[in-house]
Amino acid sequence: MQPWKTRLQQLIALSSRYPRALALFGFASGLASFLLVERKESLARLIALVMLVSWVWLLLENLLTRSLSRWFRLDLPPPLLRYATQMIHQESLFFVLPFFFTTTTWNSGQAVFTSLLGLAALVSIVDPLYYHWLAPRRWALMAFHCLTLFAVLLTTLPLIYQLATPQSYRLALASTVLLAFPSLLGALRGQHWRRRLILLGLLAALGGAGWWARAWVPPATLWLSEVAVSLEMDGRNREPGASLKRIDLARLHAQGLYAYTSIHAPRGLNERIYHVWRHAGREVDRIPLEIRGGRREGYRAWSHKRRFPENALGRWEVRVQTEAGQLIGVLRFKVVE
């Protein structure tokens, strides 16, 4: 027997003897990525690449297991595969959580999506929940699997390939729906063709719902590092004047108003964002801005609105959005007499 094969079998035997060590390792490495990912972007790219490779293995688990058994006569114990799957879920969720916690606008619908990811991470580390409730329910495990994959792709595609947020969202959503087809069809093997057709229709509806609800999904790699609503702007130094929460109507009409945002984005990412000016819940203006990633303090950009309606009294907000409609953050101010 070849030495590498002997060592691999010994490793498999050791893993089968202490299967929970894999889950513990996944939790520890997940926490490490949680703490380190924002401190060094190159490390984030490396972890992201490892996550994608591990997800390819997980998606092709059955094929690879049969191939190893047929070609190398290596039989992977089922408990080992279950704990390896749990480890990948743990690593993936703890990897993406710092991004989504940072980029979530918590007083919006995005809080629902990020809270769902946090709940999934909790389930992944609590064995009674993961093995006694989630794993036996095939539909629940697949939904868990798809949610985790979707979050991983949203985070890793801009980091590795510098894809703009709208591109990343479309690709992540399409990939998640398409990769769910084989597993779900396999679960319905032997069922009537009508049930399979209904399943495909439901998955298509799921993809449509995912696109419709994109405003509730935070842009994983874009967040506001500094904001201001000001009457003045130093264009040379790209710095705003004093930030305001209230402004009188006369000065607003006389001087206009600046909305300043400093947006953190991955190095190499070029993206169009929008400052959407809204009054009393109604959109008044939409101003496009081009940003480039890589600056530690964020890319500084601003919009200057000069024309306001005669009756501009009340609450205003400037919603910072991606081209796909995902919310990056909100600036608020009030116009008074």
C-alpha positions, 0 to 999 in steps of 0.5 A, spaced: 500 500 500 502 506 498 504 511 504 500 516 502 494 512 502 496 509 509 496 515 512 490 518 509 486 511 512 490 513 519 487 520 518 480 517 517 480 512 522 482 518 527 477 522 525 472 517 526 474 516 533 474 523 534 469 526 530 467 532 534 474 534 533 472 536 526 466 541 529 471 544 534 476 545 529 471 548 524 468 553 530 475 555 532 477 557 525 470 560 524 472 565 530 479 566 527 476 568 521 471 573 524 476 576 528 481 577 523 477 578 516 477 586 517 484 587 519 487 584 513 483 584 506 489 579 503 487 574 509 480 575 507 481 573 500 485 567 502 479 565 507 474 566 502 478 562 497 478 556 502 471 557 503 469 556 495 473 550 495 470 547 501 463 548 498 465 545 491 467 539 495 460 539 499 456 540 493 460 534 490 460 530 496 456 524 493 460 524 487 467 524 490 465 519 495 463 514 490 470 516 486 474 515 492 471 508 494 471 506 486 478 508 484 482 508 491 478 503 495 477 509 501 470 508 504 469 515 508 465 513 514 458 517 514 459 520 521 465 523 518 462 526 512 456 529 517 461 532 521 465 535 515 459 538 513 457 541 520 464 544 520 463 547 513 457 550 515 460 553 521 466 556 518 462 559 512 457 562 517 462 565 522 466 567 516 460 572 513 457 574 519 462 580 521 461 582 514 453 582 514 454 585 522 458 591 519 454 592 513 447 591 516 442 598 516 439 595 523 433 600 523 431 597 516 429 590 513 436 588 513 436 586 520 431 580 518 436 577 514 442 578 518 439 576 524 437 569 520 444 568 519 446 569 526 440 564 528 443 559 523 450 560 526 447 558 532 444 552 530 450 550 526 454 550 533 449 546 537 449 539 536 442 537 538 439 543 534 443 541 528 443 533 528 436 532 532 432 537 528 435 540 522 439 534 519 433 529 519 429 534 515 431 534 508 427 540 506 430 544 512 437 542 511 437 544 504 434 551 506 440 551 511 445 549 506 442 554 500 442 560 505 449 559 507 451 558 500 448 565 498 451 569 504 458 566 502 457 567 495 455 575 496 461 576 500 467 572 496 465 574 489 467 582 490 473 580 494 476 575 489 473 577 483 472 584 484 465 584 481 460 589 483 455 588 488 449 588 483 453 582 479 455 579 485 447 579 487 445 576 481 450 571 480 450 568 487 442 568 487 442 564 480 448 559 483 444 558 489 438 556 485 441 552 480 445 548 485 439 546 489 436 543 483 440 536 483 440 535 491 432 536 491 431 532 485 435 527 488 431 527 494 425 526 489 427 520 486 422 515 484 416 521 485 411 522 480 414 527 474 408 532 476 411 533 483 418 535 480 415 540 475 412 543 481 418 543 485 422 547 479 416 552 479 417 553 486 425 554 486 423 559 480 419 563 484 424 562 490 429 566 485 424 571 483 422 572 491 430 573 492 431 578 487 424 582 489 427 582 496 434 584 495 433 591 498 433 587 505 439 583 503 446 588 506 451 589 501 456 584 504 462 588 502 460 595 502 459 599 508 459 607 510 465 609 515 463 616 515 457 620 513 455 628 514 449 632 512 452 639 511 451 646 508 459 646 506 464 642 502 471 642 502 472 639 495 480 640 495 481 636 501 474 632 500 472 634 507 465 636 509 463 642 513 459 641 520 454 635 520 447 638 521 441 634 524 436 640 523 436 646 518 432 652 517 428 652 510 430 659 508 438 657 508 436 650 505 433 654 499 439 659 499 445 654 499 442 647 498 445 641 502 451 636 501 450 629 503 457 626 504 459 619 505 465 615 505 464 608 503 469 602 504 469 597 498 474 592 497 480 593 493 479 593 485 472 594 486 469 600 481 461 601 482 456 606 481 452 608 487 446 612 488 444 618 493 436 617 493 433 624 496 427 622 500 422 627 503 416 624 507 417 617 504 417 620 497 423 620 492 425 627 490 431 626 487 436 620 485 444 622 484 449 617 481 456 617 484 462 612 482 466 609 487 473 605 487 475 601 493 481 600 496 482 606 501 482 604 508 478 610 510 473 609 505 472 612 498 469 619 499 464 622 495 458 627 495 452 629 492 449 637 492 442 638 492 440 645 490 433 645 488 428 643 494 420 644 493 417 650 496 414 646 502 420 642 504 419 642 511 419 636 515 423 629 515 428 628 510 433 622 508 438 620 503 438 613 502 445 610 499 443 605 495 447 600 490 445 600 483 441 593 484 437 597 490 441 594 496 441 599 502 448 601 504 446 606 509 441 612 511 443 619 512 437 623 516 435 631 517 429 635 518 427 642 515 424 647 520 421 654 519 
